[in-house]
Amino acid sequence: MKTRKIFLFTILTLFISFTFIVLNQTNSVLPFERETFYKTNLLQNGTPAIDFTLKDITSQSMKSFSSFEGKVVVLGFFTSYGEFDTLMMDVYKEILTTYSSSKIAVMMMAMDPATDDEPTVQSIIDSFQINWPVFRDDGTVTPYYEVYASPTVYLITPSQSVYFHHVGPIDLENLGPEIDIIIPDDPPPTGGTIPEFWQKNWIWVMLGGIGTIVLSGLLIYRRRIVVHNKKVRAEKFKRRQQRARKR
């Protein structure tokens, strides 16, 4: 009887110890495996962005992704129930106040259309005063980008290919340098830059300056001649009058 109790106690102790070890390993391994799974399943840089035409719930109009060609697109995937999705709202606003709207666009994609119906998405738009496009996925966009967690952010180049992706919240301090790499430069002034202009056209500018000086001198000289001639004629006329009076 005593031996049986010792045996049962030993079995119970081993079972508890094994369970404790498994739980510890699960807690330490699963987050890494989950993060690795999400990262390795995201699209590689250079992959063409998928074109879509969906209803923009913010403006209540249909919009195509291809219409944003020429701009950097910050494409954020979200759900209404995501714990960290709301953290990205201020980041998106900061992006739009930092960069020119002619160079960058922000858009959000509700990745769970079954849960995030239009009224739910509209309430998010109203709550956070969103003024950028917000779409509900039709079941094609999220699978194409292989997104399995929210928030997930993609940066799309002006030529509409994938450049950068990130799973989880990210601030502008970390996202900004990636944007700066692909954002379009300001177009050069018409006719080239000022140094290029002087380098190519200095001789014409010099000749133009000389011509202006010569022309100004001729005009001044002509004016002096005209004034002098008037004085001479006036003096001759005066002398004639004096002679006429003497007679």
DRENDREN-219788 format. One record per residue (C-alpha): residue number from 1; residue in one letter; y, x, z. Coordinates in steps of 0.001 Angstrom, whole numbers. Example, Ala and Ser with C-alpha at 12.3 -4.5 7.8 and 13.67 -1.06 7.14 Angstrom:
(1, "A", (-4500, 12300, 7800))
(2, "S", (-1060, 13670, 7140))
***
This chain:
(1, "M", (0, 0, 0))
(2, "K", (2393, 2774, 947))
(3, "T", (1529, 4703, -2235))
(4, "R", (2246, 1626, -4337))
(5, "K", (5693, 1211, -2775))
(6, "I", (6505, 4856, -3458))
(7, "F", (5403, 4432, -7059))
(8, "L", (7545, 1292, -7569))
(9, "F", (10535, 2979, -5937))
(10, "T", (10138, 5981, -8230))
(11, "I", (9936, 3754, -11321))
(12, "L", (13043, 1800, -10227))
(13, "T", (14978, 5005, -9567))
(14, "L", (14075, 6419, -12964))
(15, "F", (15080, 3164, -14674))
(16, "I", (18481, 3069, -12951))
(17, "S", (19080, 6745, -13755))
(18, "F", (18146, 6250, -17385))
(19, "T", (20419, 3205, -17696))
(20, "F", (23331, 5120, -16165))
(21, "I", (22848, 8038, -18575))
(22, "V", (22655, 5728, -21606))
(23, "L", (25823, 3875, -20603))
(24, "N", (27729, 7106, -20120))
(25, "Q", (26598, 8417, -23485))
(26, "T", (27474, 5126, -25159))
(27, "N", (30974, 5088, -23711))
(28, "S", (31625, 8650, -24819))
(29, "V", (30036, 8460, -28255))
(30, "L", (30889, 5002, -29567))
(31, "P", (34678, 5426, -29793))
(32, "F", (34256, 8662, -31733))
(33, "E", (31626, 7136, -33997))
(34, "R", (33803, 4059, -34522))
(35, "E", (36852, 6164, -35380))
(36, "T", (34807, 8357, -37698))
(37, "F", (33338, 5304, -39412))
(38, "Y", (36769, 3821, -40046))
(39, "K", (38225, 7087, -41300))
(40, "T", (35394, 8048, -43615))
(41, "N", (35330, 4580, -45154))
(42, "L", (39032, 4515, -46004))
(43, "L", (40011, 5241, -49589))
(44, "Q", (40605, 8837, -50582))
(45, "N", (44019, 10069, -51635))
(46, "G", (44675, 9546, -55319))
(47, "T", (42636, 6340, -55533))
(48, "P", (44519, 3741, -57608))
(49, "A", (46002, 910, -55578))
(50, "I", (44617, -2516, -56355))
(51, "D", (46988, -4951, -58016))
(52, "F", (47159, -8462, -56615))
(53, "T", (49269, -11571, -56916))
(54, "L", (49504, -13530, -53671))
(55, "K", (51892, -15873, -51924))
(56, "D", (54509, -14075, -49877))
(57, "I", (54737, -16289, -46812))
(58, "T", (58099, -14805, -45838))
(59, "S", (59846, -15900, -49035))
(60, "Q", (57392, -18658, -49966))
(61, "S", (57038, -17202, -53457))
(62, "M", (54313, -15519, -55481))
(63, "K", (54567, -11745, -55731))
(64, "S", (52538, -9087, -57507))
(65, "F", (51880, -5662, -56068))
(66, "S", (52590, -4086, -59452))
(67, "S", (56209, -5287, -59224))
(68, "F", (56790, -2650, -56535))
(69, "E", (55978, 237, -58872))
(70, "G", (58550, 3010, -58528))
(71, "K", (58783, 2614, -54753))
(72, "V", (56805, 3977, -51841))
(73, "V", (54870, 1044, -50379))
(74, "V", (53958, 902, -46695))
(75, "L", (50998, -1482, -46680))
(76, "G", (50036, -2611, -43186))
(77, "F", (46855, -4561, -42482))
(78, "F", (46978, -6773, -39391))
(79, "T", (45436, -9702, -37546))
(80, "S", (47109, -12270, -35326))
(81, "Y", (44790, -11392, -32461))
(82, "G", (44905, -7580, -32731))
(83, "E", (45853, -5905, -29465))
(84, "F", (48050, -3234, -31081))
(85, "D", (49269, -4986, -34241))
(86, "T", (52553, -6086, -32691))
(87, "L", (53440, -2454, -31960))
(88, "M", (53896, -1856, -35686))
(89, "M", (56620, -4481, -36135))
(90, "D", (59371, -2252, -34739))
(91, "V", (58045, 678, -36778))
(92, "Y", (58316, -1324, -40000))
(93, "K", (61862, -2373, -39111))
(94, "E", (62774, 1243, -38396))
(95, "I", (61389, 2313, -41765))
(96, "L", (63560, -222, -43581))
(97, "T", (66690, 889, -41733))
(98, "T", (65947, 4589, -42270))
(99, "Y", (65133, 4547, -45982))
(100, "S", (66840, 2900, -48940))
(101, "S", (65343, -398, -50084))
(102, "S", (65549, 950, -53641))
(103, "K", (62993, 3629, -52742))
(104, "I", (60620, 2024, -50235))
(105, "A", (59027, -1334, -49509))
(106, "V", (57092, -2612, -46510))
(107, "M", (54476, -5317, -46786))
(108, "M", (51833, -6706, -44449))
(109, "M", (48426, -8127, -45260))
(110, "A", (46682, -10581, -42916))
(111, "M", (43141, -9299, -43271))
(112, "D", (41302, -12268, -41708))
(113, "P", (42235, -15380, -43727))
(114, "A", (39698, -17473, -41840))
(115, "T", (41577, -16986, -38565))
(116, "D", (45074, -16148, -39765))
(117, "D", (45989, -19326, -41612))
(118, "E", (49474, -19802, -43030))
(119, "P", (50989, -21544, -39962))
(120, "T", (49689, -18737, -37740))
(121, "V", (51141, -16065, -39994))
(122, "Q", (54416, -17991, -40270))
(123, "S", (54692, -18076, -36479))
(124, "I", (54351, -14272, -36412))
(125, "I", (57071, -13978, -39060))
(126, "D", (59377, -16190, -37013))
(127, "S", (58598, -14499, -33697))
(128, "F", (59358, -10994, -34945))
(129, "Q", (62082, -11998, -37434))
(130, "I", (60219, -10370, -40292))
(131, "N", (62146, -10073, -43563))
(132, "W", (59577, -8183, -45644))
(133, "P", (56652, -9607, -47645))
(134, "V", (53667, -10869, -45656))
(135, "F", (50505, -11939, -47475))
(136, "R", (47196, -13541, -46556))
(137, "D", (44271, -11732, -48118))
(138, "D", (42251, -13744, -50598))
(139, "G", (39155, -11708, -49817))
(140, "T", (39728, -8914, -52337))
(141, "V", (42414, -6584, -50959))
(142, "T", (41015, -5715, -47525))
(143, "P", (37491, -4971, -48824))
(144, "Y", (38936, -2830, -51623))
(145, "Y", (40794, -655, -49113))
(146, "E", (37699, -705, -46859))
(147, "V", (39689, -1723, -43804))
(148, "Y", (37643, -2640, -40745))
(149, "A", (40196, -2414, -37941))
(150, "S", (43787, -3396, -37328))
(151, "P", (46357, -2130, -37515))
(152, "T", (45610, 58, -40509))
(153, "V", (48438, 1547, -42561))
(154, "Y", (48293, 2829, -46123))
(155, "L", (51051, 4720, -47927))
(156, "I", (51081, 4033, -51657))
(157, "T", (52950, 6372, -53998))
(158, "P", (55595, 5158, -56489))
(159, "S", (52935, 5537, -59206))
(160, "Q", (50742, 3196, -57112))
(161, "S", (47960, 5418, -55842))
(162, "V", (46783, 6040, -52281))
(163, "Y", (48487, 8961, -50551))
(164, "F", (47952, 8471, -46794))
(165, "H", (46131, 6168, -44398))
(166, "H", (45951, 5749, -40655))
(167, "V", (43915, 3552, -38334))
(168, "G", (45697, 2321, -35221))
(169, "P", (49363, 2301, -34213))
(170, "I", (51580, 5063, -35582))
(171, "D", (55281, 5714, -35033))
(172, "L", (57916, 6826, -37512))
(173, "E", (57943, 10322, -36044))
(174, "N", (54429, 10827, -37421))
(175, "L", (54636, 8529, -40434))
(176, "G", (58074, 9682, -41593))
(177, "P", (57047, 13191, -42751))
(178, "E", (54345, 11649, -44947))
(179, "I", (56875, 9237, -46458))
(180, "D", (59344, 12059, -47094))
(181, "I", (56801, 13892, -49249))
(182, "I", (56355, 11060, -51762))
(183, "I", (59658, 9172, -51637))
(184, "P", (61585, 9419, -54939))
(185, "D", (64482, 11864, -55124))
(186, "D", (67986, 10725, -55974))
(187, "P", (68595, 10964, -59736))
(188, "P", (70807, 13901, -60790))
(189, "P", (74371, 13091, -61897))
(190, "T", (74790, 12235, -65564))
(191, "G", (75273, 15410, -67598))
(192, "G", (73548, 17601, -65034))
(193, "T", (74792, 19069, -61812))
(194, "I", (78253, 20612, -61480))
(195, "P", (77012, 24232, -61620))
(196, "E", (75043, 23457, -64790))
(197, "F", (78087, 21801, -66343))
(198, "W", (80335, 24820, -65775))
(199, "Q", (77638, 27190, -66956))
(200, "K", (77151, 25365, -70241))
(201, "N", (80733, 24291, -70995))
(202, "W", (83027, 26912, -69445))
(203, "I", (84333, 28156, -72794))
(204, "W", (85378, 24667, -73865))
(205, "V", (87065, 24074, -70543))
(206, "M", (88926, 27386, -70886))
(207, "L", (90037, 26627, -74464))
(208, "G", (91106, 23167, -73398))
(209, "G", (93183, 24646, -70589))
(210, "I", (94836, 27152, -72922))
(211, "G", (95547, 24425, -75466))
(212, "T", (97118, 22259, -72782))
(213, "I", (99383, 25103, -71653))
(214, "V", (100453, 25910, -75246))
(215, "L", (101138, 22265, -76059))
(216, "S", (103144, 21814, -72869))
(217, "G", (105186, 24925, -73727))
(218, "L", (105924, 23655, -77237))
(219, "L", (107037, 20288, -75929))
(220, "I", (109327, 21926, -73382))
(221, "Y", (110749, 24258, -76054))
(222, "R", (111341, 21336, -78432))
(223, "R", (113079, 19411, -75703))
(224, "R", (115408, 22318, -75040))
(225, "I", (116235, 22591, -78755))
(226, "V", (117042, 18893, -78912))
(227, "V", (119327, 19148, -75891))
(228, "H", (120996, 22267, -77307))
(229, "N", (121622, 20592, -80675))
(230, "K", (123180, 17606, -78956))
(231, "K", (125559, 19897, -77096))
(232, "V", (126504, 21750, -80298))
(233, "R", (127197, 18504, -82138))
(234, "A", (129239, 17203, -79218))
(235, "E", (131348, 20371, -79126))
(236, "K", (131958, 20249, -82912))
(237, "F", (132992, 16624, -82679))
(238, "K", (135354, 17448, -79826))
(239, "R", (136990, 20276, -81771))
(240, "R", (137516, 18037, -84796))
(241, "Q", (139254, 15479, -82639))
(242, "Q", (141515, 18151, -81175))
(243, "R", (142496, 19410, -84657))
(244, "A", (143214, 15896, -85808))
(245, "R", (145591, 15301, -82899))
(246, "K", (147522, 18518, -83587))
(247, "R", (148195, 17427, -87145))
***
